[in-house]
Amino acid sequence: MVWVILIYDIEKSRVNKIRKICEGYLVRVQESAFEGYISAALLNILIKRLKKEIDESYDKIKIYSFREDRKGKIIELGDVSHKDNII
């Protein structure tokens, strides 16, 4: 199991579809933010489902994945051409 934080910025016409997909795997904590424990296999299924629904040239999804060994990984889907300066 991994702890996941998923956030998205999706074109308005696709938001409801993406929200419903995410609600099937994670707990909604804000308008476009989800979190929860998920198996690696289910996380891969979630990523595949999201990839099918987004426009990768416009939409953006970030998935922060944390394992028990406290090593984290960021998975980004869609437009990753701009980088955020987050402190």
Stockholm file with secondary structure:
# STOCKHOLM 1.0

chainA/1-87         MVWVILIYDIEKSRVNKIRKICEGYLVRVQESAFEGYISAALLNILIKRLKKEIDESYDKIKIYSFREDRKGKIIELGDVSHKDNII
#=GR chainA/1-87 SS CEEEEEEEECCGGGHHHHHHHHHTTSEEEETTEEEEEECHHHHHHHHHHHHHHSCTTTCEEEEEEECTTSCEEEEEEECCSSCCCCC
#=GC SS_cons        CEEEEEEEECCGGGHHHHHHHHHTTSEEEETTEEEEEECHHHHHHHHHHHHHHSCTTTCEEEEEEECTTSCEEEEEEECCSSCCCCC
//
